[in-house]
């Protein structure tokens, strides 16, 4: 169970992802979380830096879809101005939203990465689907909702066990 929480890659922000390397690995799609992955949980729209990053993704031939546990209003208000397809109320880590995202991308799991800030939703869900998992540091953890705060507490327990088994680096503070 704990191994399914392990990401294939850990980066500080989405901007630290080596997109060229992902492309060389044969990846062509990105399923990304929204809150605390692309922008802070209370940020209503994309930053200019994020818009540039999304343009870089598209220039390299990547397809992207946002998969969020948040509500329709939040996710659509963010995604629609960027012309990014989305799945709201995803209930991650359940597989249904990830399967729908793969259909939207029209790609198989082995050509798709999932990017997110939570081990219990994004990494577990992506791992169960055979996706390339990329964990980012949450952008604004103090703005998280109660369920995410509960998940963070569970993540701390999981990280302690993973460190004890030598599966997670001691120096990482995630």
C-alpha positions in Angstrom: 0.0 0.0 0.0 2.7 2.5 1.0 4.6 1.9 -2.2 1.6 3.2 -4.2 2.0 6.5 -2.5 5.6 6.9 -3.8 5.9 9.3 -6.8 8.2 8.5 -9.7 9.4 12.1 -9.5 9.4 14.8 -6.8 9.8 18.5 -7.7 9.2 21.7 -5.8 6.9 23.3 -8.4 5.5 22.4 -11.8 8.1 24.7 -13.3 10.8 22.3 -12.1 9.5 19.4 -14.2 11.8 18.6 -17.0 9.3 18.5 -19.9 11.8 17.5 -22.4 12.7 14.4 -20.2 9.0 13.5 -20.0 8.8 13.7 -23.7 11.9 11.5 -24.1 10.2 9.0 -21.8 7.4 8.8 -24.3 4.9 10.7 -22.2 2.4 12.8 -24.2 -0.3 13.7 -21.7 -0.5 15.5 -18.4 -3.3 15.0 -15.9 -2.9 17.8 -13.4 -4.5 18.7 -10.1 -5.6 22.3 -9.7 -5.5 23.6 -6.2 -2.0 23.9 -4.7 -0.5 22.3 -7.8 -1.1 24.9 -10.6 -2.1 27.8 -8.3 -2.9 28.3 -4.7 -6.2 26.9 -3.4 -7.7 30.4 -3.3 -6.2 31.8 -6.5 -9.0 32.3 -9.0 -7.0 32.3 -12.2 -3.7 31.4 -13.9 -0.6 33.5 -13.4 1.3 34.7 -16.5 4.1 32.2 -15.5 1.5 29.3 -15.5 0.2 30.4 -18.9 3.7 30.3 -20.3 4.3 26.9 -18.8 1.0 25.6 -20.4 2.1 27.1 -23.7 5.5 25.3 -23.4 3.6 22.0 -22.7 1.5 22.4 -25.9 4.5 23.4 -27.9 6.1 20.1 -27.0 3.0 18.3 -28.1 1.6 17.5 -24.7 -2.1 17.3 -24.1 -3.4 18.4 -20.7 -6.5 17.9 -18.6 -7.3 19.2 -15.1 -8.7 16.7 -12.7 -9.8 18.2 -9.4 -11.8 17.2 -6.4 -13.1 20.7 -6.2 -16.6 21.9 -7.4 -17.7 22.7 -11.0 -17.7 26.5 -10.4 -14.1 26.6 -9.1 -12.7 24.3 -11.8 -14.6 25.6 -14.8 -13.9 29.3 -13.9 -10.2 28.4 -13.8 -10.0 26.0 -16.8 -12.3 27.5 -19.4 -10.4 30.8 -20.0 -7.3 28.6 -20.7 -9.2 26.2 -23.0 -8.2 23.3 -20.8 -10.6 20.4 -20.5 -11.4 19.4 -16.9 -13.0 17.0 -14.6 -14.5 18.4 -11.4 -15.7 16.5 -8.3 -13.3 13.8 -9.3 -13.2 11.9 -6.0 -9.5 11.1 -6.3 -8.0 8.6 -5.7 -10.9 6.8 -7.3 -10.1 5.5 -10.7 -13.2 6.7 -12.6 -11.9 10.3 -13.1 -8.5 9.1 -14.1 -10.1 6.8 -16.7 -12.2 9.7 -18.0 -9.1 11.9 -18.2 -7.3 9.3 -20.3 -10.3 9.3 -22.6 -10.2 13.1 -22.9 -6.5 12.9 -23.7 -7.0 10.0 -26.0 -3.9 8.4 -24.6 -3.0 5.2 -22.8 -1.8 5.3 -19.1 1.8 4.6 -20.1 2.0 7.8 -22.1 0.5 10.0 -19.4 1.8 11.6 -16.2 -0.2 12.9 -13.3 1.0 15.9 -11.4 -0.3 16.8 -8.0 0.5 17.9 -4.5 -1.2 15.1 -2.5 0.1 11.6 -2.0 -3.3 10.2 -0.9 -5.2 11.5 -3.9 -3.0 12.3 -6.8 -0.1 9.8 -6.3 -2.2 6.9 -5.1 -4.8 7.4 -7.8 -2.1 7.8 -10.5 -0.1 4.9 -9.3 -3.2 2.6 -9.3 -3.8 3.6 -12.9 -0.2 3.0 -14.1 0.5 6.7 -14.7 3.9 8.4 -14.3 3.4 10.2 -11.0 4.9 13.6 -10.2 4.6 15.1 -6.7 4.9 18.9 -6.2 5.2 20.9 -3.0 1.8 22.5 -2.2 1.8 26.2 -3.2 -0.3 27.5 -0.3 -0.8 24.8 2.4 -2.3 27.2 4.9 -5.3 27.9 2.6 -6.3 24.2 2.4 -9.7 22.9 3.3 -10.4 20.5 6.2 -10.3 17.3 4.2 -6.9 18.2 2.7 -5.6 19.0 6.2 -6.7 15.6 7.3 -5.0 14.0 4.3 -1.8 15.9 5.2 -1.9 14.3 8.6 -2.2 10.9 7.1 0.6 11.7 4.7 2.9 12.5 7.6 2.3 9.0 9.1 2.9 7.4 5.7 6.1 9.4 5.2 7.4 8.3 8.6 6.8 4.7 7.6 8.3 5.1 4.2 11.4 6.8 5.7 11.7 3.9 8.3 11.7 1.4 5.4 14.3 3.5 3.5 11.9 4.3 0.7 11.8 8.1 1.2 14.9 10.3 1.7 15.4 11.6 5.3 16.4 15.1 4.2 13.1 15.6 2.3 10.7 17.7 4.3 7.6 17.1 2.2 
